[in-house]
Each structure stands twice: as C-alpha cells, then as structure tokens.
Amino acid sequence: MLSFYQGKTIFITGGSGFLGTALVHRIATSVEFKHIYLLQRGGNSGLSAKWNQHLPSDTAQWLLQHPRITVLDGDMMKPGLGLDNDQLGMLKRDIHIIIHAASSINLAQRLQKMWPSVIQATEYAVELGLQCGKLERFVYVSTAYTNTHLCSLSPNGDVEIEERIIPLEQTPLNNGNATVAEEYSELQSRGSTKEYEHNDFPWSYGYAKHLSERLVTDMFTSHGKYDRLLIVRPSVIGPAESFPYPGYAVPTSTPITMIVALFVNHTAFSFELSSRLDNPESDSTLDEVPVDVVVDRLLAHLAYQTQGCIHAVSGRKARLSWKEVEPAVYQLRWLPWRFRVTWVKENGWNSKKTDAISRLYKLFGTSFDFKEDKTEQLLSKLSVEERRTLRLFNTRKVGALELVSRSKQLYDCSTIFARKIAYPYRAFYQLLWIIWWLYVKLIVAWAAFDLQTVRRQLFAGRKAY
C-alpha cells in the first residue's frame, strides 16, 4: 500500500483540523510521498497556531519545518479556493491526489447558513480536481450520518446503513424528476429545498453532506472519472488510539467528550431524552471511532482504488450503548446526586418535551448499523505487515477508565461551556469547578491522613507488644 504514494503530490484541505492533523502526521511519518500542499486560511501562521495548540511542540515544529510540506494561504469559500493564478496553475499541473477534509460541523446552524461551507466549498474543490491533468484520486470526507433520514422510514430500531448513496424519498411536488443540479440550484436561490423539507433529517448538516455526496458523484460521473472518487464516511470521531499520540484529540471536535462534559457538570436532577426505540437504555447505541482508524481506512482504500462510499466507523462490534456510557458519567460526576434519565417516546427529532442536550445531540436514543463490507473485503488484499501496522478497526472500548483518561479534554469542554453561558450562570459554573477541585483535594488529603493514622496505630501496637 505504501508504495502507491511514492512520487505522489497530495493536496489536502482541512489539514489543521482534528482529522486533517492526524492525516498529515500519518502521511509525513509513514509514506514516501513527493510533496504535500495544505490549504490554510492565514497561511503558515494560521497552521502554526492550530498545530502548536493540539500537538507536542517538537512534533508541531517538525511538521511545520518539513521540506516537502508547503502551506498555501487560501480560502475554501472563494472560487479557485482563494489562490492566485500561479498557485492554481501549479496545482493543476502537479497534483495526483486531492483529499478534501475541510467542513463545518456546526449542528445548530440552519441550512441557509450551512450550505456554502459544506456544499459550495466542496464544489470548488471538485472543480479544481477535474482540472488537474495528473489527478488519480479524489477523496471527499463526508459523514456516516448522511442517511439519518432513514430513521423515520425504517421498520427496525437498528437502522441499517449501506456503503452507497441512498436516494432521498421523492417529494410529491417534483414528481421524482428533480436532478442534483436542479436541487442545488433551488438551494442556492432560496436557502432550502423541497427534498430537505420533505425528508426527516435531524440537522441541516446531515442533508448538506447528503447533497454534497450526490453532487460530487454527479460531477465526476459526468466527466467520466467516477473511478477516481472515494467518499469516506466517519461516524463520531474520537481520540486516537495510537497516532499522532495516544489520546490525541481536539476537545470541541470530539462530540462524545463534549456530551459527557455536559452530563458531568449539569446541575439538573433529571434528563428527558427522546427515542423511537422500545428499550432505549439497552438498544440505543453510539458509534465513536478513533481518529487514527479513520485516517488508516482512508489511506488504505485510497491506495487500493476503492470506489464510491466507505464507512470509517467502530461498527456493530465496538459501538456503545447508553448502559455502557452511563456508569462512566456517574464516576466522573462530582456532584453528590445522580440525575435520573427519563426516556420520552417520540417519532420526531425536535420534541419540546426533551432536554436541550437531547435536542442538539439527536443521536441519543437511536441506533445505526453502519456496514463495513468494503473494509472487511480489503483485509484480504493486505500483506501481513500491512495488517500489523494499519489501524483499520477500533480495539478500544469506551468505559469509565477510558473516559477518565480524557479529564483534561473534559475540563477544556467545561470551560468552553462556562464561557458561553450568560452571567451569573458563568460565575455559578466557575464556583462549581472550584468546589470540585477542593473536593478532590479533600479526598486526597483525607486518604493521606487516614493512611498516617493507620501507620501510627500499627506502630503503637508493635511497640506495646
């Protein structure tokens, strides 16, 4: 697999993000590539600020000073990616591989605000790729949750999602004849589409990614280059198992960590969560995949010429149930009371009966069975050495001990939440953190005192004897 990348020039968007940083690190440390070009708004200074924040300083400096990594100051939101003619000419002449990993993941944003950063930016990246004379592969990083609209259509609680583009349910208004181009044109003109309004998506983000997948596929197919397209669908991305270092994460880009931080710090006595399932406590699942597993699946499928969609997920073998997450939350929770979880039977995503956390992180109470057939088939093509070195599957089970190892990230998330809420709630949260810190110190001091007392008693007993 690694020989595929020898002599290849690679263009990457989103290289300063959570996934992109791990991707650049893996390529730079494991592959004999010719050159990497990174698109970064703010150029070197913007990239340096991000990498120095999330990587050890020596690792960040090594990457920043790498002689075969060049940073291009550009903007995904602008035609031509905000690059000048000389830079565009160089890319069109030299690039073999494009990996488009830049995207907004704001789940609260409305479609009319969301679509330019997700769909239009992707369109600009594809337009560049189709003009590259040496282009061999184009990778679009999407999400496994592009097909969440199937939740309301599936008769099963555990919704099966295949590694293909699943058409939307057609609206009565377009008679099933709307093309991808017409749907995209409608979105550009009025900020929404009949398809989005007719299909039941939990957030605009899921629909935007679904339309992006269809648009990318349509553009490559119309140019006779579908065989060069790979669409990678990660589930909820979590901390790394191995590289760039064990536990590597960007707190605001790891949703499970953010959710746990909310539960740990929430002062409520109860939570109302919605679900369509009959037994959500045991049947609802969350799929969190380590970021390095996503990177290695991407690089392996890219090298072995996989076409179309692939899932980068933990899958049925390693996904979590609420029963497994709940004890970890209670172990981390410092408040003296436990909250009670009440499940509300709802068929819609936006029930007003549920807690605000449930309305934002709407995957609670659902279960998706993401198929991994293409990765399982890929295993038969790999050498013994490749199977040993590539991290294609999640071997870590999230539990109390694993979540405790995220204490720094949980603290960072809690600080962010405290800054965003209005005063005096902010002061209240800060006070709670001070109490928690004193509580931990008290436990440690008491344990030390108790140990000293035991020692004195033992010593006194021996002396009397």
ABEGO torsion letter per residue (X at the ends): XAAAABGBBBBBBGAABAAAAAAAAAAAAABBBABBBBBBBGEAAAAAAAAAAABBAAAAAAAAABAABBBBBBBAABBGGGBBAAAAAAAAAABABBBBABBBABAABBAAAAAAAAAAAAAAAAAAAAABAABABBBBBBBAAAAAAAAAABABABBBBBBBBBBBBBBAAAGGABBAAAAAAAAAAAGBBAAAAABBBABAAAAAAAAAAAAAAAAAAAAGAAAABBBBBBBBBBBBAAOABBGBBBAAABAAAAAAAAAAABABABBBBBBABABAAAABBBBBBBAAAAAAAAAAAAAAGBBEBBBBBAEAAABBBAAAAAAAAAAABABABBBBBBBBBBABAABAABBAAAAABAABGBBBBBBAAAAAAAAAABBAAAAAABBABBABBBBAAAAAAAAAAAAAAAAAAAAABBOAAAAAAAAAAAAAAAAAAAAAAAAAAAAAAAAAAAAAAAAAX
